Amino acid sequence: MGRILPITDYKGIAKACNDYLNGKIRFDSNHIREKAVALFGTDAFTGRMKNIFENVIDNNKILK
């Protein structure tokens, strides 16, 4: 639903679900999706892996 709550906050989770179901809160699902893709999508993953490999290669050059 777009809210972040501690897993142990069962009252907060229940209230958030109830508020959502009763139309008291709304979320921009497109914005939430875009944010998730930017942080965890293929491009983000590829970029992080590329940086890791470049660092390993650069450090290997220094050690030789």
mmCIF file of the N, C-alpha and C atoms, coordinates in Angstrom:
data_MODEL
# 
_entry.id   MODEL 
# 
loop_
_atom_site.group_PDB 
_atom_site.id 
_atom_site.type_symbol 
_atom_site.label_atom_id 
_atom_site.label_alt_id 
_atom_site.label_comp_id 
_atom_site.label_asym_id 
_atom_site.label_entity_id 
_atom_site.label_seq_id 
_atom_site.pdbx_PDB_ins_code 
_atom_site.Cartn_x 
_atom_site.Cartn_y 
_atom_site.Cartn_z 
_atom_site.occupancy 
_atom_site.B_iso_or_equiv 
_atom_site.pdbx_formal_charge 
_atom_site.auth_seq_id 
_atom_site.auth_comp_id 
_atom_site.auth_asym_id 
_atom_site.auth_atom_id 
_atom_site.pdbx_PDB_model_num 
ATOM 1   N N  . MET A 1 1  ? 0.820   -1.202 0.000   1.00 0.00 ? 1  MET A N  1 
ATOM 2   C CA . MET A 1 1  ? 0.000   0.000  0.000   1.00 0.00 ? 1  MET A CA 1 
ATOM 3   C C  . MET A 1 1  ? 0.858   1.258  0.000   1.00 0.00 ? 1  MET A C  1 
ATOM 4   N N  . GLY A 1 2  ? 2.134   1.156  0.241   1.00 0.00 ? 2  GLY A N  1 
ATOM 5   C CA . GLY A 1 2  ? 2.987   2.334  0.189   1.00 0.00 ? 2  GLY A CA 1 
ATOM 6   C C  . GLY A 1 2  ? 3.353   2.893  1.542   1.00 0.00 ? 2  GLY A C  1 
ATOM 7   N N  . ARG A 1 3  ? 2.860   2.316  2.601   1.00 0.00 ? 3  ARG A N  1 
ATOM 8   C CA . ARG A 1 3  ? 3.258   2.754  3.940   1.00 0.00 ? 3  ARG A CA 1 
ATOM 9   C C  . ARG A 1 3  ? 4.308   1.803  4.481   1.00 0.00 ? 3  ARG A C  1 
ATOM 10  N N  . ILE A 1 4  ? 5.227   2.365  5.251   1.00 0.00 ? 4  ILE A N  1 
ATOM 11  C CA . ILE A 1 4  ? 6.252   1.536  5.871   1.00 0.00 ? 4  ILE A CA 1 
ATOM 12  C C  . ILE A 1 4  ? 6.019   1.545  7.372   1.00 0.00 ? 4  ILE A C  1 
ATOM 13  N N  . LEU A 1 5  ? 5.814   0.358  7.911   1.00 0.00 ? 5  LEU A N  1 
ATOM 14  C CA . LEU A 1 5  ? 5.563   0.191  9.337   1.00 0.00 ? 5  LEU A CA 1 
ATOM 15  C C  . LEU A 1 5  ? 6.399   -0.967 9.850   1.00 0.00 ? 5  LEU A C  1 
ATOM 16  N N  . PRO A 1 6  ? 6.787   -0.919 11.117  1.00 0.00 ? 6  PRO A N  1 
ATOM 17  C CA . PRO A 1 6  ? 7.480   -2.084 11.676  1.00 0.00 ? 6  PRO A CA 1 
ATOM 18  C C  . PRO A 1 6  ? 6.571   -3.307 11.616  1.00 0.00 ? 6  PRO A C  1 
ATOM 19  N N  . ILE A 1 7  ? 7.138   -4.453 11.321  1.00 0.00 ? 7  ILE A N  1 
ATOM 20  C CA . ILE A 1 7  ? 6.355   -5.677 11.177  1.00 0.00 ? 7  ILE A CA 1 
ATOM 21  C C  . ILE A 1 7  ? 5.636   -6.019 12.484  1.00 0.00 ? 7  ILE A C  1 
ATOM 22  N N  . THR A 1 8  ? 6.161   -5.544 13.600  1.00 0.00 ? 8  THR A N  1 
ATOM 23  C CA . THR A 1 8  ? 5.552   -5.844 14.903  1.00 0.00 ? 8  THR A CA 1 
ATOM 24  C C  . THR A 1 8  ? 4.412   -4.886 15.255  1.00 0.00 ? 8  THR A C  1 
ATOM 25  N N  . ASP A 1 9  ? 4.215   -3.843 14.461  1.00 0.00 ? 9  ASP A N  1 
ATOM 26  C CA . ASP A 1 9  ? 3.157   -2.859 14.738  1.00 0.00 ? 9  ASP A CA 1 
ATOM 27  C C  . ASP A 1 9  ? 1.844   -3.320 14.104  1.00 0.00 ? 9  ASP A C  1 
ATOM 28  N N  . TYR A 1 10 ? 1.282   -4.374 14.673  1.00 0.00 ? 10 TYR A N  1 
ATOM 29  C CA . TYR A 1 10 ? 0.060   -4.945 14.092  1.00 0.00 ? 10 TYR A CA 1 
ATOM 30  C C  . TYR A 1 10 ? -1.116  -3.978 14.158  1.00 0.00 ? 10 TYR A C  1 
ATOM 31  N N  . LYS A 1 11 ? -1.153  -3.117 15.176  1.00 0.00 ? 11 LYS A N  1 
ATOM 32  C CA . LYS A 1 11 ? -2.239  -2.134 15.254  1.00 0.00 ? 11 LYS A CA 1 
ATOM 33  C C  . LYS A 1 11 ? -2.089  -1.085 14.149  1.00 0.00 ? 11 LYS A C  1 
ATOM 34  N N  . GLY A 1 12 ? -0.874  -0.643 13.925  1.00 0.00 ? 12 GLY A N  1 
ATOM 35  C CA . GLY A 1 12 ? -0.619  0.329  12.861  1.00 0.00 ? 12 GLY A CA 1 
ATOM 36  C C  . GLY A 1 12 ? -0.916  -0.242 11.491  1.00 0.00 ? 12 GLY A C  1 
ATOM 37  N N  . ILE A 1 13 ? -0.539  -1.509 11.284  1.00 0.00 ? 13 ILE A N  1 
ATOM 38  C CA . ILE A 1 13 ? -0.806  -2.171 10.008  1.00 0.00 ? 13 ILE A CA 1 
ATOM 39  C C  . ILE A 1 13 ? -2.314  -2.309 9.793   1.00 0.00 ? 13 ILE A C  1 
ATOM 40  N N  . ALA A 1 14 ? -3.022  -2.709 10.845  1.00 0.00 ? 14 ALA A N  1 
ATOM 41  C CA . ALA A 1 14 ? -4.477  -2.856 10.745  1.00 0.00 ? 14 ALA A CA 1 
ATOM 42  C C  . ALA A 1 14 ? -5.130  -1.514 10.446  1.00 0.00 ? 14 ALA A C  1 
ATOM 43  N N  . LYS A 1 15 ? -4.669  -0.441 11.119  1.00 0.00 ? 15 LYS A N  1 
ATOM 44  C CA . LYS A 1 15 ? -5.235  0.894  10.894  1.00 0.00 ? 15 LYS A CA 1 
ATOM 45  C C  . LYS A 1 15 ? -4.960  1.359  9.463   1.00 0.00 ? 15 LYS A C  1 
ATOM 46  N N  . ALA A 1 16 ? -3.741  1.144  8.979   1.00 0.00 ? 16 ALA A N  1 
ATOM 47  C CA . ALA A 1 16 ? -3.402  1.555  7.615   1.00 0.00 ? 16 ALA A CA 1 
ATOM 48  C C  . ALA A 1 16 ? -4.268  0.809  6.602   1.00 0.00 ? 16 ALA A C  1 
ATOM 49  N N  . CYS A 1 17 ? -4.448  -0.492 6.804   1.00 0.00 ? 17 CYS A N  1 
ATOM 50  C CA . CYS A 1 17 ? -5.307  -1.271 5.906   1.00 0.00 ? 17 CYS A CA 1 
ATOM 51  C C  . CYS A 1 17 ? -6.742  -0.764 5.952   1.00 0.00 ? 17 CYS A C  1 
ATOM 52  N N  . ASN A 1 18 ? -7.218  -0.504 7.142   1.00 0.00 ? 18 ASN A N  1 
ATOM 53  C CA . ASN A 1 18 ? -8.584  -0.003 7.313   1.00 0.00 ? 18 ASN A CA 1 
ATOM 54  C C  . ASN A 1 18 ? -8.747  1.371  6.649   1.00 0.00 ? 18 ASN A C  1 
ATOM 55  N N  . ASP A 1 19 ? -7.789  2.268  6.869   1.00 0.00 ? 19 ASP A N  1 
ATOM 56  C CA . ASP A 1 19 ? -7.849  3.593  6.247   1.00 0.00 ? 19 ASP A CA 1 
ATOM 57  C C  . ASP A 1 19 ? -7.855  3.484  4.728   1.00 0.00 ? 19 ASP A C  1 
ATOM 58  N N  . TYR A 1 20 ? -7.025  2.602  4.200   1.00 0.00 ? 20 TYR A N  1 
ATOM 59  C CA . TYR A 1 20 ? -6.963  2.416  2.749   1.00 0.00 ? 20 TYR A CA 1 
ATOM 60  C C  . TYR A 1 20 ? -8.282  1.868  2.210   1.00 0.00 ? 20 TYR A C  1 
ATOM 61  N N  . LEU A 1 21 ? -8.792  0.845  2.858   1.00 0.00 ? 21 LEU A N  1 
ATOM 62  C CA . LEU A 1 21 ? -10.044 0.228  2.400   1.00 0.00 ? 21 LEU A CA 1 
ATOM 63  C C  . LEU A 1 21 ? -11.227 1.180  2.488   1.00 0.00 ? 21 LEU A C  1 
ATOM 64  N N  . ASN A 1 22 ? -11.195 2.102  3.432   1.00 0.00 ? 22 ASN A N  1 
ATOM 65  C CA . ASN A 1 22 ? -12.278 3.075  3.594   1.00 0.00 ? 22 ASN A CA 1 
ATOM 66  C C  . ASN A 1 22 ? -12.047 4.357  2.812   1.00 0.00 ? 22 ASN A C  1 
ATOM 67  N N  . GLY A 1 23 ? -10.996 4.395  2.000   1.00 0.00 ? 23 GLY A N  1 
ATOM 68  C CA . GLY A 1 23 ? -10.742 5.550  1.142   1.00 0.00 ? 23 GLY A CA 1 
ATOM 69  C C  . GLY A 1 23 ? -10.199 6.765  1.866   1.00 0.00 ? 23 GLY A C  1 
ATOM 70  N N  . LYS A 1 24 ? -9.722  6.593  3.100   1.00 0.00 ? 24 LYS A N  1 
ATOM 71  C CA . LYS A 1 24 ? -9.187  7.730  3.853   1.00 0.00 ? 24 LYS A CA 1 
ATOM 72  C C  . LYS A 1 24 ? -7.791  8.122  3.379   1.00 0.00 ? 24 LYS A C  1 
ATOM 73  N N  . ILE A 1 25 ? -7.081  7.169  2.820   1.00 0.00 ? 25 ILE A N  1 
ATOM 74  C CA . ILE A 1 25 ? -5.753  7.451  2.274   1.00 0.00 ? 25 ILE A CA 1 
ATOM 75  C C  . ILE A 1 25 ? -5.667  6.871  0.874   1.00 0.00 ? 25 ILE A C  1 
ATOM 76  N N  . ARG A 1 26 ? -4.903  7.542  0.057   1.00 0.00 ? 26 ARG A N  1 
ATOM 77  C CA . ARG A 1 26 ? -4.681  7.080  -1.310  1.00 0.00 ? 26 ARG A CA 1 
ATOM 78  C C  . ARG A 1 26 ? -3.189  7.170  -1.591  1.00 0.00 ? 26 ARG A C  1 
ATOM 79  N N  . PHE A 1 27 ? -2.738  6.325  -2.472  1.00 0.00 ? 27 PHE A N  1 
ATOM 80  C CA . PHE A 1 27 ? -1.331  6.298  -2.836  1.00 0.00 ? 27 PHE A CA 1 
ATOM 81  C C  . PHE A 1 27 ? -1.197  6.437  -4.334  1.00 0.00 ? 27 PHE A C  1 
ATOM 82  N N  . ASP A 1 28 ? -0.130  7.071  -4.745  1.00 0.00 ? 28 ASP A N  1 
ATOM 83  C CA . ASP A 1 28 ? 0.184   7.210  -6.160  1.00 0.00 ? 28 ASP A CA 1 
ATOM 84  C C  . ASP A 1 28 ? 0.968   5.970  -6.578  1.00 0.00 ? 28 ASP A C  1 
ATOM 85  N N  . SER A 1 29 ? 0.270   4.962  -7.073  1.00 0.00 ? 29 SER A N  1 
ATOM 86  C CA . SER A 1 29 ? 0.912   3.691  -7.391  1.00 0.00 ? 29 SER A CA 1 
ATOM 87  C C  . SER A 1 29 ? 1.974   3.838  -8.476  1.00 0.00 ? 29 SER A C  1 
ATOM 88  N N  . ASN A 1 30 ? 1.789   4.773  -9.405  1.00 0.00 ? 30 ASN A N  1 
ATOM 89  C CA . ASN A 1 30 ? 2.809   4.991  -10.433 1.00 0.00 ? 30 ASN A CA 1 
ATOM 90  C C  . ASN A 1 30 ? 4.098   5.511  -9.827  1.00 0.00 ? 30 ASN A C  1 
ATOM 91  N N  . HIS A 1 31 ? 3.978   6.450  -8.898  1.00 0.00 ? 31 HIS A N  1 
ATOM 92  C CA . HIS A 1 31 ? 5.161   6.999  -8.231  1.00 0.00 ? 31 HIS A CA 1 
ATOM 93  C C  . HIS A 1 31 ? 5.862   5.923  -7.411  1.00 0.00 ? 31 HIS A C  1 
ATOM 94  N N  . ILE A 1 32 ? 5.097   5.119  -6.689  1.00 0.00 ? 32 ILE A N  1 
ATOM 95  C CA . ILE A 1 32 ? 5.669   4.046  -5.875  1.00 0.00 ? 32 ILE A CA 1 
ATOM 96  C C  . ILE A 1 32 ? 6.402   3.048  -6.770  1.00 0.00 ? 32 ILE A C  1 
ATOM 97  N N  . ARG A 1 33 ? 5.788   2.689  -7.892  1.00 0.00 ? 33 ARG A N  1 
ATOM 98  C CA . ARG A 1 33 ? 6.426   1.757  -8.826  1.00 0.00 ? 33 ARG A CA 1 
ATOM 99  C C  . ARG A 1 33 ? 7.708   2.346  -9.392  1.00 0.00 ? 33 ARG A C  1 
ATOM 100 N N  . GLU A 1 34 ? 7.665   3.609  -9.826  1.00 0.00 ? 34 GLU A N  1 
ATOM 101 C CA . GLU A 1 34 ? 8.852   4.257  -10.391 1.00 0.00 ? 34 GLU A CA 1 
ATOM 102 C C  . GLU A 1 34 ? 9.995   4.278  -9.383  1.00 0.00 ? 34 GLU A C  1 
ATOM 103 N N  . LYS A 1 35 ? 9.684   4.568  -8.139  1.00 0.00 ? 35 LYS A N  1 
ATOM 104 C CA . LYS A 1 35 ? 10.692  4.612  -7.083  1.00 0.00 ? 35 LYS A CA 1 
ATOM 105 C C  . LYS A 1 35 ? 11.303  3.227  -6.857  1.00 0.00 ? 35 LYS A C  1 
ATOM 106 N N  . ALA A 1 36 ? 10.448  2.202  -6.814  1.00 0.00 ? 36 ALA A N  1 
ATOM 107 C CA . ALA A 1 36 ? 10.931  0.834  -6.607  1.00 0.00 ? 36 ALA A CA 1 
ATOM 108 C C  . ALA A 1 36 ? 11.813  0.383  -7.774  1.00 0.00 ? 36 ALA A C  1 
ATOM 109 N N  . VAL A 1 37 ? 11.400  0.690  -8.990  1.00 0.00 ? 37 VAL A N  1 
ATOM 110 C CA . VAL A 1 37 ? 12.191  0.309  -10.164 1.00 0.00 ? 37 VAL A CA 1 
ATOM 111 C C  . VAL A 1 37 ? 13.524  1.051  -10.159 1.00 0.00 ? 37 VAL A C  1 
ATOM 112 N N  . ALA A 1 38 ? 13.514  2.340  -9.801  1.00 0.00 ? 38 ALA A N  1 
ATOM 113 C CA . ALA A 1 38 ? 14.754  3.120  -9.759  1.00 0.00 ? 38 ALA A CA 1 
ATOM 114 C C  . ALA A 1 38 ? 15.734  2.552  -8.740  1.00 0.00 ? 38 ALA A C  1 
ATOM 115 N N  . LEU A 1 39 ? 15.217  2.078  -7.625  1.00 0.00 ? 39 LEU A N  1 
ATOM 116 C CA . LEU A 1 39 ? 16.086  1.551  -6.567  1.00 0.00 ? 39 LEU A CA 1 
ATOM 117 C C  . LEU A 1 39 ? 16.487  0.092  -6.781  1.00 0.00 ? 39 LEU A C  1 
ATOM 118 N N  . PHE A 1 40 ? 15.568  -0.714 -7.316  1.00 0.00 ? 40 PHE A N  1 
ATOM 119 C CA . PHE A 1 40 ? 15.787  -2.157 -7.338  1.00 0.00 ? 40 PHE A CA 1 
ATOM 120 C C  . PHE A 1 40 ? 15.659  -2.798 -8.715  1.00 0.00 ? 40 PHE A C  1 
ATOM 121 N N  . GLY A 1 41 ? 15.398  -2.012 -9.742  1.00 0.00 ? 41 GLY A N  1 
ATOM 122 C CA . GLY A 1 41 ? 15.187  -2.560 -11.077 1.00 0.00 ? 41 GLY A CA 1 
ATOM 123 C C  . GLY A 1 41 ? 16.473  -3.011 -11.752 1.00 0.00 ? 41 GLY A C  1 
ATOM 124 N N  . THR A 1 42 ? 16.324  -3.488 -12.972 1.00 0.00 ? 42 THR A N  1 
ATOM 125 C CA . THR A 1 42 ? 17.442  -4.032 -13.736 1.00 0.00 ? 42 THR A CA 1 
ATOM 126 C C  . THR A 1 42 ? 18.554  -3.007 -13.924 1.00 0.00 ? 42 THR A C  1 
ATOM 127 N N  . ASP A 1 43 ? 18.210  -1.789 -14.293 1.00 0.00 ? 43 ASP A N  1 
ATOM 128 C CA . ASP A 1 43 ? 19.241  -0.755 -14.517 1.00 0.00 ? 43 ASP A CA 1 
ATOM 129 C C  . ASP A 1 43 ? 20.012  -0.453 -13.238 1.00 0.00 ? 43 ASP A C  1 
ATOM 130 N N  . ALA A 1 44 ? 19.304  -0.352 -12.114 1.00 0.00 ? 44 ALA A N  1 
ATOM 131 C CA . ALA A 1 44 ? 19.972  -0.081 -10.839 1.00 0.00 ? 44 ALA A CA 1 
ATOM 132 C C  . ALA A 1 44 ? 20.899  -1.232 -10.476 1.00 0.00 ? 44 ALA A C  1 
ATOM 133 N N  . PHE A 1 45 ? 20.428  -2.467 -10.635 1.00 0.00 ? 45 PHE A N  1 
ATOM 134 C CA . PHE A 1 45 ? 21.237  -3.645 -10.341 1.00 0.00 ? 45 PHE A CA 1 
ATOM 135 C C  . PHE A 1 45 ? 22.471  -3.687 -11.234 1.00 0.00 ? 45 PHE A C  1 
ATOM 136 N N  . THR A 1 46 ? 22.259  -3.469 -12.539 1.00 0.00 ? 46 THR A N  1 
ATOM 137 C CA . THR A 1 46 ? 23.365  -3.492 -13.495 1.00 0.00 ? 46 THR A CA 1 
ATOM 138 C C  . THR A 1 46 ? 24.402  -2.431 -13.151 1.00 0.00 ? 46 THR A C  1 
ATOM 139 N N  . GLY A 1 47 ? 23.944  -1.247 -12.800 1.00 0.00 ? 47 GLY A N  1 
ATOM 140 C CA . GLY A 1 47 ? 24.865  -0.165 -12.425 1.00 0.00 ? 47 GLY A CA 1 
ATOM 141 C C  . GLY A 1 47 ? 25.695  -0.514 -11.208 1.00 0.00 ? 47 GLY A C  1 
ATOM 142 N N  . ARG A 1 48 ? 25.058  -1.104 -10.197 1.00 0.00 ? 48 ARG A N  1 
ATOM 143 C CA . ARG A 1 48 ? 25.797  -1.488 -8.985  1.00 0.00 ? 48 ARG A CA 1 
ATOM 144 C C  . ARG A 1 48 ? 26.814  -2.582 -9.292  1.00 0.00 ? 48 ARG A C  1 
ATOM 145 N N  . MET A 1 49 ? 26.418  -3.561 -10.092 1.00 0.00 ? 49 MET A N  1 
ATOM 146 C CA . MET A 1 49 ? 27.345  -4.643 -10.445 1.00 0.00 ? 49 MET A CA 1 
ATOM 147 C C  . MET A 1 49 ? 28.521  -4.103 -11.263 1.00 0.00 ? 49 MET A C  1 
ATOM 148 N N  . LYS A 1 50 ? 28.240  -3.188 -12.169 1.00 0.00 ? 50 LYS A N  1 
ATOM 149 C CA . LYS A 1 50 ? 29.298  -2.578 -12.982 1.00 0.00 ? 50 LYS A CA 1 
ATOM 150 C C  . LYS A 1 50 ? 30.300  -1.869 -12.084 1.00 0.00 ? 50 LYS A C  1 
ATOM 151 N N  . ASN A 1 51 ? 29.810  -1.120 -11.109 1.00 0.00 ? 51 ASN A N  1 
ATOM 152 C CA . ASN A 1 51 ? 30.704  -0.421 -10.179 1.00 0.00 ? 51 ASN A CA 1 
ATOM 153 C C  . ASN A 1 51 ? 31.554  -1.394 -9.377  1.00 0.00 ? 51 ASN A C  1 
ATOM 154 N N  . ILE A 1 52 ? 30.957  -2.489 -8.958  1.00 0.00 ? 52 ILE A N  1 
ATOM 155 C CA . ILE A 1 52 ? 31.707  -3.500 -8.198  1.00 0.00 ? 52 ILE A CA 1 
ATOM 156 C C  . ILE A 1 52 ? 32.833  -4.069 -9.056  1.00 0.00 ? 52 ILE A C  1 
ATOM 157 N N  . PHE A 1 53 ? 32.513  -4.478 -10.281 1.00 0.00 ? 53 PHE A N  1 
ATOM 158 C CA . PHE A 1 53 ? 33.532  -5.050 -11.156 1.00 0.00 ? 53 PHE A CA 1 
ATOM 159 C C  . PHE A 1 53 ? 34.626  -4.044 -11.484 1.00 0.00 ? 53 PHE A C  1 
ATOM 160 N N  . GLU A 1 54 ? 34.246  -2.783 -11.728 1.00 0.00 ? 54 GLU A N  1 
ATOM 161 C CA . GLU A 1 54 ? 35.256  -1.758 -12.025 1.00 0.00 ? 54 GLU A CA 1 
ATOM 162 C C  . GLU A 1 54 ? 36.179  -1.566 -10.831 1.00 0.00 ? 54 GLU A C  1 
ATOM 163 N N  . ASN A 1 55 ? 35.630  -1.570 -9.621  1.00 0.00 ? 55 ASN A N  1 
ATOM 164 C CA . ASN A 1 55 ? 36.466  -1.426 -8.420  1.00 0.00 ? 55 ASN A CA 1 
ATOM 165 C C  . ASN A 1 55 ? 37.409  -2.608 -8.265  1.00 0.00 ? 55 ASN A C  1 
ATOM 166 N N  . VAL A 1 56 ? 36.928  -3.812 -8.516  1.00 0.00 ? 56 VAL A N  1 
ATOM 167 C CA . VAL A 1 56 ? 37.785  -5.004 -8.417  1.00 0.00 ? 56 VAL A CA 1 
ATOM 168 C C  . VAL A 1 56 ? 38.906  -4.922 -9.451  1.00 0.00 ? 56 VAL A C  1 
ATOM 169 N N  . ILE A 1 57 ? 38.570  -4.555 -10.678 1.00 0.00 ? 57 ILE A N  1 
ATOM 170 C CA . ILE A 1 57 ? 39.575  -4.455 -11.738 1.00 0.00 ? 57 ILE A CA 1 
ATOM 171 C C  . ILE A 1 57 ? 40.594  -3.377 -11.399 1.00 0.00 ? 57 ILE A C  1 
ATOM 172 N N  . ASP A 1 58 ? 40.134  -2.215 -10.954 1.00 0.00 ? 58 ASP A N  1 
ATOM 173 C CA . ASP A 1 58 ? 41.047  -1.121 -10.604 1.00 0.00 ? 58 ASP A CA 1 
ATOM 174 C C  . ASP A 1 58 ? 41.958  -1.517 -9.436  1.00 0.00 ? 58 ASP A C  1 
ATOM 175 N N  . ASN A 1 59 ? 41.400  -2.184 -8.437  1.00 0.00 ? 59 ASN A N  1 
ATOM 176 C CA . ASN A 1 59 ? 42.218  -2.601 -7.296  1.00 0.00 ? 59 ASN A CA 1 
ATOM 177 C C  . ASN A 1 59 ? 43.211  -3.681 -7.702  1.00 0.00 ? 59 ASN A C  1 
ATOM 178 N N  . ASN A 1 60 ? 42.846  -4.529 -8.626  1.00 0.00 ? 60 ASN A N  1 
ATOM 179 C CA . ASN A 1 60 ? 43.756  -5.555 -9.107  1.00 0.00 ? 60 ASN A CA 1 
ATOM 180 C C  . ASN A 1 60 ? 44.929  -4.924 -9.839  1.00 0.00 ? 60 ASN A C  1 
ATOM 181 N N  . LYS A 1 61 ? 44.692  -3.847 -10.587 1.00 0.00 ? 61 LYS A N  1 
ATOM 182 C CA . LYS A 1 61 ? 45.762  -3.143 -11.294 1.00 0.00 ? 61 LYS A CA 1 
ATOM 183 C C  . LYS A 1 61 ? 46.761  -2.548 -10.294 1.00 0.00 ? 61 LYS A C  1 
ATOM 184 N N  . ILE A 1 62 ? 46.232  -2.034 -9.183  1.00 0.00 ? 62 ILE A N  1 
ATOM 185 C CA . ILE A 1 62 ? 47.077  -1.413 -8.159  1.00 0.00 ? 62 ILE A CA 1 
ATOM 186 C C  . ILE A 1 62 ? 47.973  -2.468 -7.507  1.00 0.00 ? 62 ILE A C  1 
ATOM 187 N N  . LEU A 1 63 ? 47.439  -3.676 -7.300  1.00 0.00 ? 63 LEU A N  1 
ATOM 188 C CA . LEU A 1 63 ? 48.182  -4.728 -6.613  1.00 0.00 ? 63 LEU A CA 1 
ATOM 189 C C  . LEU A 1 63 ? 49.307  -5.318 -7.469  1.00 0.00 ? 63 LEU A C  1 
ATOM 190 N N  . LYS A 1 64 ? 49.217  -5.176 -8.781  1.00 0.00 ? 64 LYS A N  1 
ATOM 191 C CA . LYS A 1 64 ? 50.255  -5.765 -9.658  1.00 0.00 ? 64 LYS A CA 1 
ATOM 192 C C  . LYS A 1 64 ? 51.502  -4.945 -9.698  1.00 0.00 ? 64 LYS A C  1 
# 
